[in-house]
Amino acid sequence: MAINSQIYLIGLAVLIFLIIVFLYIRKISNDGKLKIKIEKVSDTNTLNISQEIPKKQESFNFYKEVSKEQELVILNLISMDRSMFDINQIIGFLSNLGAVNTNNYYVFYEDGVEKFRVINALKPGTFEEITQTFAVTIVADLYSTLDPYNTVKQMIEFALAFSDKFDATLCDQDRTPISKQMISHVESKAQDIARLKQLNKNKTVGA
């Protein structure tokens, strides 16, 4: 009987101790003395693209008069693993396809009129033998080209060929991987501009 009483007393003492500990922890928590520090973990090995490529790629100096319309098509080609492209291979690739070096960026022409240009997406935007870049931009002003729809088709063809050769991801102007729907949208826009240019040309001829 005495043994049972001792067991009950021990159990009661343990219970009281646990209650006291619980009340103490709750008190200091309410007083703000027990805090959990949460820190944001950053991967220092990951390259922050947003700091390197301008978020808004809208002005590429196509020497347009302010009064004239402009419709830019902008595609970005970004290295899949963010490693730097071999600049000499890029220059050779562009030259073999007929691009012309103009102020250290490359331009594709049609009958002396610019179709689209290829520039370094990182500042200062040029290609030189010492250039290091993991991103390339293709840009065209559809109102300046002779054939807007054909220009867009050739831009896409060039981008796909570049992607295959240099393991790059084809993205839109916001650096989001481009979809077939977006390509179709750009092609439709090019067709609309082509029709509008033809209409204006007919009006000029008939005037």
Order of alpha helices (4+ residues) and beta strands (2+ residues): alpha-beta-alpha-beta-beta-beta-beta-alpha-beta-alpha
